[in-house]
Amino acid sequence: MKESLFNLSQLSNYVFNQLPFKMGIIKRMKKYLILGLTLFLVYGCVQDKSKETSLVIVEKHGTAQLTVVLGTKPSAAERRVTELLAERIKDRTGLVLSRSDKNTEYHLVLGTVATNEKIKTFAAKHRDIETLGADGYYISVDPSESELYVIGQSESGVVAGVGKLMREMRYKQGKLEVPALQISETPQMPNRGMYLWARRYYFDNPDQLDRYIEELALWGCNGVSFWFEMAMFNSFQDTTGNQGESGDWYNHYFKEGKKYLPQEWITKYQRFYNTARRMGMKTGLLMVANDAYMSSPKEMRIEPIIGAPGWAMCPSKPGSVEQMLDWQEEVFRALSPIDIFNIFPADPGGCSCDECTPWPTNGLWKIALPLGDRIHEISPGTEIWIDTWHLNHPTFGGKDWQNLVDSLDSSKETPKWFAGFEVGMAPHHKFAGMSAEERNYYNNAKRPITVFPDISMWGNHEGMLVNKEYWKSLQSEINDYDPKLMKGGWPYTERWNTDIANIVFLSWFKNSKKSVDTILDEYASFYFGPEAETGRKLLDLLDDENKDSQQKQKIRETLAKLESTVPAWVKNDWRWNEIVLSCSRFM
Ligand SMILES: [Zn+2]
């Protein structure tokens, strides 16, 4: 029994036996049958496993009747995701996975054809596995068999597959239920990243961020990107943390008594990149094209421009391009290997001098072209993308970005490193938003496109952000781009409260047609467990667009209900605090 859920050509997804109401009927029928037959027979004798719709794992001899079977040389991602799975199961059910496959009823075989011999054998009999696309996964749970499989096309596929399995599992104290599954799924887009604006919320909680990066991978995320913000520091080598002569740009940070040291920051980036790599993810680095340290030579500085500190450098001044390239190279080498490099044009960045105006084609390109060349020379495998954020601003020549796009369109001989355009997605933003006509402009250029969606810079409030209508508008923007050109992107996320929006985007990078409600159902099911329905109701009530006249009262009641019914593991997750904080606006 199979039914197709999606019709996208790039995506095949077959799920069977997953409908809860069918399971309910089958369970009830079985109950009566068993009641009748126990008059004559022992229960175990009539149990026919081939008719089971799920398998139930409990404890025997002190360990769970489930063990994970890795290959002889498992990858770091396979080992780590096994730990995460074991921790999650223990945390939610109290069950400890068995370390031995002897005397253990169920074996979860996990890995790729290359890392696990058992998978190689299994794959030879299942052609779906051979046809998995990049980062795809295959999950097989047949309750009549003792072996369960999560097979990835890549490390990222294995991790995402285990994440999917975790979300299908049902957790109860002392009991883990795994439904019958046969899923074969390949993500629609190759770059399923997350841009973490690291400065305050994330970098101040490095342990939580490490874990968060891993959890994003469980939802299919295959890259993290950071911005190394040169302008925060006096120089790359600075060990004092003192501000340069013009450092008032960052006064509000320094006033808190914090001193930022570039080498400390580099160490943090390396740490988070390592966490990401261990999960089979890519590393991304965003750099502002004409960024500079506070100690930049005065004669090379910009004419002031919106959103850029005064010590940024003008690429039209003698010697400045060479200096900027050396600085960029220094950062790039310190953080290598970098898979994806984004050259950012503005906000901050730019120059308004005569020689640099209009900025996209006259100023930006003077530095972006040699910068791309330099990075490509150092690391030929790095994807180099040109971002066009904020270029609709009149200061940046209004529509001169179109001339930049024209100069790089598919009919032109472009630099060999040029991977494509990263386009802002911010319908509420006057200068970064793109009209339907403008989106079509990119389609006509016929170059690969990634998006840089704004999911956190607007309507900031305390606690978890929920705004389905806004998200739907972003979804229609994504689907406005030619699917053949659309390669994914990096949502801009600046603090923990964008978690749901992050998951929404990761789900779309996998399948851009998936509805927001379906994604929220999956989210609620995973993070509220047995109270998923009430949790889901609360998320809808917290929606910024919710117009319910009794919203306040309903939020209080729903939260109170959850407070008294959710298992402890729900409350121990930091997401719970974000949700409570979001509710506190209505208390
Ligand atoms: Zn200039």
Residues whose N, C-alpha, C, O or C-beta is under 5 A from the ligand:
A	BS01	ZN	C314 P315 S316 C351 C353 C356
